[in-house]
Amino acid sequence: MKKIFIFISIISSIAFAANVPKQEIFRAIQDSFRVALRDSVHWLEMEKNTDYTICMDDASDGMWKGTDFSFKRENNCIQLNSGNYVKSGTLWYVTKMGNVNTFNLLVGMKYVDLSIKDHQLGYRGSYSMTRYGEIVYDDSVRYEKMDKILAVDKYKVTECEFVQMLWDSIPSQTSNQLYPNHVFWIEKKRSMEKNGYCDVHDSAAVRVYLYQALIYANLRSLKDGLEPVYSFKKIDWPSNTTNFENEGFDIAETSFFSTYVDGYNLLHVSVSKNANGYRLPFYNEWMALARGAKKRNYKYIWGGVEYDSTLASQYAWFGERNSEDPYLKLDLNDPAERIFMKYSCGEWLQKSRPVGMLKPNDYGLYDMVGLVCENTLLPYDMFRKGAAVSCKGGFLTDSLVALNLGAHCDDFPNRMKKYQGLRLVRQIR
């Protein structure tokens, strides 16, 4: 194992009370972290499937504690492997004098402090006109403070991560009565081993129904010892809630054992704001994360140059026309079929791509646009009556122009669009 102790230490600009340990973020350049001994809270960003060494300077009488990661002690250092899956956990170093250093380990995740600066939200691209001739933007440009610190998935959730987390919920056998997406995941499961290796750059999960995304978030929370955010209650009639962030929303239950013959149950999803587990980002959070703290009125995550395909291709997959379905042959010279592809919300069958192969945005987040859209929860009825979610970021098959930050895909009323992806967040403060 290497013992090159190279790190970047970034001190949070949040003002803490005198007795509250200061927060430090460490991003490894190699495979090691070296930390000074003092009462502090450290956030260590790690990659999956990597060996790391964590050392305390000027310390020899302390004890390492924690059960979230297996580690081996060597003097004032420990050696550990970050594991096969995205996760978060905690270790402590406690001295005989009572000094406590808390190490929050983020594997495949980024520490993003949104409270440091104001964020440009909204987008001037999609609008409607009132009968009085007034133009009303669905999501007008505005600047807002966001008093939040988030742990954010560095990459979109991959096929391997999704299958491994939902392994026991996915049948072993297919049926001609199952939804096509369910058949897809059953076949993926057959190609894997339970608790097997998940490559960092596995293909993004692009066939995730919203119900399954919420279940995935809850199961990942439980696995990491966190409180799940979502709870479900079967209902007979729509609840007609209008504030989805506070009151929850309705959803079609699409478990892997349900069939299109049986139909689906209608569920009401409650969102716990006090839970510390993983969840889908809210719409405004996603917009702030996608912009990467840029304040200028950029239409794209890479900046203000709209039609620079060379620049865009460094950050996003787009414009691909290869379909998995041999029976679906779009004639791109037909205006009607071009419109279908533009507004089909990913229904034009597409393949996936490995995550993290292109450049990240300024927050270190990869594939924020292109490849597949990411579901976000709407804080209010923003785009369409009764729409609780908006899938942001566009698709592998989209044109460059369609990858602007204002693009959204509304899944109404059943939340059963065939091509959807996800990226989870966890609120730290």
MIVEXSE-107157 format. One record per residue (C-alpha): residue number from 1; y, x, z. Coordinates in steps of 0.1 Angstrom, whole numbers, plus 5000, padded with zeros to 4 digits. Layout:
<pts>
k;v;u;w
NUM;Y;X;Z
...
</pts>
This chain:
<pts>
k;v;u;w
1;5000;5000;5000
2;5035;5013;4992
3;5058;5022;5020
4;5091;5023;5001
5;5115;5005;5024
6;5141;4990;5001
7;5159;4958;5008
8;5190;4938;5002
9;5206;4922;5033
10;5229;4893;5027
11;5248;4880;5057
12;5255;4842;5056
13;5291;4833;5058
14;5284;4804;5082
15;5303;4806;5115
16;5279;4805;5144
17;5286;4801;5181
18;5285;4832;5202
19;5250;4826;5216
20;5234;4816;5183
21;5216;4843;5164
22;5231;4852;5131
23;5212;4844;5099
24;5203;4872;5075
25;5186;4868;5041
26;5164;4896;5028
27;5153;4898;4992
28;5127;4925;4986
29;5133;4949;4957
30;5099;4965;4962
31;5073;4953;4987
32;5089;4961;5020
33;5115;4949;5045
34;5131;4971;5072
35;5150;4951;5098
36;5173;4963;5127
37;5163;4951;5162
38;5186;4924;5175
39;5185;4887;5183
40;5186;4874;5147
41;5171;4849;5124
42;5158;4864;5092
43;5149;4847;5059
44;5126;4868;5038
45;5121;4858;5002
46;5087;4868;4989
47;5066;4864;4957
48;5031;4850;4957
49;5000;4873;4956
50;5019;4903;4969
51;5013;4927;4998
52;5043;4933;5021
53;5053;4955;5050
54;5078;4944;5076
55;5091;4970;5100
56;5114;4968;5130
57;5138;4997;5134
58;5142;5013;5169
59;5114;4992;5184
60;5080;5001;5198
61;5073;4979;5228
62;5074;4945;5211
63;5048;4920;5201
64;5044;4902;5168
65;5035;4865;5170
66;5028;4837;5146
67;4999;4818;5130
68;5014;4809;5096
69;5003;4843;5080
70;4975;4867;5088
71;4988;4902;5094
72;4978;4936;5105
73;4999;4956;5129
74;5007;4993;5124
75;5031;5008;5150
76;5063;4987;5148
77;5053;4973;5114
78;5030;4946;5101
79;5013;4943;5068
80;5005;4910;5053
81;4997;4893;5020
82;5020;4864;5009
83;4990;4843;4997
84;4981;4824;4966
85;5005;4794;4970
86;5041;4786;4974
87;5048;4781;5011
88;5071;4787;5041
89;5062;4799;5075
90;5075;4818;5106
91;5067;4850;5125
92;5084;4863;5156
93;5089;4898;5171
94;5095;4897;5208
95;5104;4927;5230
96;5097;4933;5267
97;5135;4929;5272
98;5134;4894;5258
99;5149;4901;5224
100;5136;4877;5198
101;5137;4882;5161
102;5126;4852;5140
103;5113;4858;5105
104;5112;4828;5082
105;5091;4837;5052
106;5097;4819;5019
107;5070;4825;4994
108;5080;4815;4959
109;5112;4799;4972
110;5149;4808;4974
111;5173;4805;5003
112;5203;4787;4989
113;5234;4781;5011
114;5254;4753;4994
115;5279;4752;5022
116;5297;4784;5013
117;5319;4769;4985
118;5328;4737;4968
119;5306;4726;4939
120;5314;4711;4906
121;5293;4680;4903
122;5291;4654;4875
123;5294;4658;4838
124;5318;4645;4811
125;5293;4636;4784
126;5278;4601;4789
127;5302;4572;4791
128;5307;4535;4786
129;5337;4514;4777
130;5349;4484;4797
131;5362;4452;4780
132;5397;4465;4788
133;5391;4496;4767
134;5388;4519;4797
135;5362;4547;4794
136;5340;4550;4825
137;5318;4581;4829
138;5284;4575;4845
139;5288;4607;4865
140;5324;4619;4864
141;5333;4655;4871
142;5344;4661;4907
143;5344;4688;4933
144;5327;4683;4966
145;5316;4702;4997
146;5279;4702;5005
147;5271;4710;5041
148;5235;4720;5033
149;5213;4750;5033
150;5181;4746;5013
151;5149;4764;5007
152;5143;4758;4970
153;5112;4763;4948
154;5119;4794;4927
155;5099;4779;4898
156;5088;4745;4887
157;5056;4734;4904
158;5027;4747;4883
159;4995;4731;4872
160;4974;4753;4895
161;4996;4745;4926
162;4995;4708;4918
163;4957;4706;4914
164;4950;4728;4944
165;4972;4707;4967
166;4958;4674;4955
167;4922;4686;4950
168;4905;4660;4972
169;4926;4632;4956
170;4915;4640;4920
171;4881;4626;4909
172;4854;4648;4894
173;4845;4625;4866
174;4866;4608;4839
175;4865;4573;4827
176;4878;4555;4796
177;4897;4532;4819
178;4918;4559;4836
179;4953;4566;4826
180;4956;4595;4802
181;4975;4616;4827
182;4946;4612;4852
183;4921;4624;4826
184;4943;4654;4820
185;4943;4664;4857
186;4905;4658;4861
187;4898;4682;4833
188;4922;4707;4848
189;4904;4705;4881
190;4871;4712;4864
191;4885;4745;4851
192;4894;4757;4886
193;4878;4766;4919
194;4889;4750;4951
195;4913;4772;4970
196;4913;4795;4941
197;4939;4820;4928
198;4972;4806;4914
199;4991;4830;4892
200;5028;4832;4897
201;5034;4825;4860
202;5009;4796;4856
203;5020;4768;4833
204;5044;4742;4846
205;5030;4708;4856
206;5044;4684;4830
207;5023;4653;4835
208;5032;4642;4871
209;5039;4606;4879
210;5065;4601;4905
211;5041;4587;4930
212;5020;4618;4927
213;5050;4640;4931
214;5058;4624;4964
215;5022;4627;4976
216;5023;4664;4966
217;5054;4669;4987
218;5039;4653;5017
219;5007;4672;5015
220;5025;4705;5011
221;5046;4696;5042
222;5015;4689;5062
223;4999;4721;5051
224;5029;4742;5063
225;5031;4723;5096
226;5062;4704;5086
227;5070;4667;5090
228;5065;4647;5057
229;5096;4631;5043
230;5081;4601;5026
231;5062;4571;5039
232;5048;4542;5019
233;5044;4505;5025
234;5026;4481;5001
235;5049;4452;4991
236;5044;4421;4969
237;5079;4419;4955
238;5106;4444;4947
239;5128;4451;4977
240;5160;4453;4955
241;5175;4482;4975
242;5206;4498;4960
243;5211;4529;4981
244;5180;4549;4975
245;5189;4579;4995
246;5193;4559;5027
247;5172;4528;5022
248;5143;4541;5001
249;5131;4527;4968
250;5101;4509;4951
251;5075;4527;4931
252;5042;4520;4913
253;5012;4534;4931
254;4994;4556;4906
255;4966;4572;4926
256;4940;4592;4905
257;4914;4565;4911
258;4935;4536;4898
259;4929;4523;4862
260;4950;4506;4837
261;4925;4476;4840
262;4932;4472;4877
263;4969;4476;4873
264;4989;4491;4902
265;5002;4482;4936
266;5039;4481;4943
267;5050;4504;4972
268;5082;4508;4990
269;5090;4544;4998
270;5111;4552;5029
271;5129;4586;5030
272;5132;4603;5064
273;5164;4622;5066
274;5154;4639;5098
275;5121;4652;5086
276;5119;4690;5079
277;5093;4688;5052
278;5095;4692;5014
279;5110;4666;4992
280;5125;4661;4957
281;5161;4671;4955
282;5188;4645;4955
283;5207;4642;4923
284;5239;4660;4935
285;5218;4688;4950
286;5201;4693;4917
287;5234;4694;4898
288;5247;4720;4923
289;5215;4741;4921
290;5215;4740;4883
291;5251;4751;4879
292;5244;4781;4902
293;5278;4778;4919
294;5297;4780;4886
295;5329;4759;4889
296;5341;4758;4853
297;5333;4728;4833
298;5303;4743;4817
299;5280;4720;4798
300;5250;4743;4801
301;5236;4765;4828
302;5242;4796;4808
303;5279;4790;4805
304;5304;4774;4782
305;5291;4784;4748
306;5275;4753;4735
307;5257;4762;4703
308;5247;4798;4710
309;5209;4795;4705
310;5204;4832;4711
311;5220;4830;4745
312;5203;4797;4754
313;5169;4810;4745
314;5172;4836;4772
315;5172;4808;4798
316;5154;4778;4783
317;5125;4767;4762
318;5136;4741;4737
319;5133;4729;4701
320;5095;4731;4699
321;5078;4706;4676
322;5041;4712;4683
323;5023;4682;4696
324;4991;4679;4715
325;4983;4646;4698
326;4971;4650;4662
327;4978;4613;4656
328;5014;4616;4664
329;5032;4631;4635
330;5069;4625;4636
331;5089;4627;4604
332;5120;4645;4615
333;5137;4635;4582
334;5135;4599;4593
335;5166;4589;4614
336;5147;4564;4634
337;5121;4589;4644
338;5147;4615;4653
339;5164;4589;4676
340;5129;4581;4691
341;5124;4617;4700
342;5159;4621;4714
343;5156;4591;4737
344;5119;4590;4744
345;5122;4607;4777
346;5094;4631;4770
347;5070;4606;4755
348;5068;4628;4724
349;5037;4646;4735
350;5043;4682;4744
351;5026;4713;4758
352;5036;4733;4788
353;5047;4769;4792
354;5043;4795;4819
355;5071;4794;4845
356;5095;4822;4852
357;5093;4840;4818
358;5130;4836;4810
359;5162;4845;4829
360;5170;4826;4861
361;5204;4811;4869
362;5228;4826;4894
363;5208;4812;4924
364;5176;4829;4911
365;5160;4796;4900
366;5140;4797;4868
367;5135;4770;4841
368;5162;4747;4854
369;5165;4732;4819
370;5140;4729;4791
371;5102;4728;4794
372;5100;4696;4814
373;5125;4675;4834
374;5125;4675;4872
375;5127;4642;4891
376;5157;4638;4914
377;5165;4609;4938
378;5197;4590;4931
379;5221;4585;4961
380;5232;4552;4945
381;5226;4530;4915
382;5241;4555;4891
383;5227;4551;4856
384;5207;4519;4853
385;5202;4488;4875
386;5173;4495;4898
387;5168;4531;4888
388;5159;4551;4919
389;5152;4584;4902
390;5166;4604;4873
391;5146;4632;4857
392;5170;4661;4850
393;5167;4693;4829
394;5153;4681;4796
395;5122;4689;4777
396;5105;4716;4757
397;5109;4694;4726
398;5146;4688;4731
399;5173;4703;4708
400;5197;4728;4723
401;5225;4702;4723
402;5203;4678;4744
403;5199;4704;4772
404;5234;4698;4786
405;5237;4692;4823
406;5246;4656;4818
407;5213;4647;4802
408;5191;4624;4823
409;5158;4605;4818
410;5156;4573;4838
411;5121;4560;4846
412;5125;4523;4851
413;5110;4500;4863
414;5075;4515;4870
415;5083;4552;4875
416;5054;4560;4852
417;5068;4581;4824
418;5041;4603;4811
419;5059;4637;4810
420;5077;4646;4842
421;5078;4677;4863
422;5091;4687;4898
423;5107;4713;4919
424;5108;4708;4957
425;5134;4716;4983
426;5133;4718;5021
427;5165;4712;5041
428;5172;4740;5066
429;5205;4726;5077
</pts>
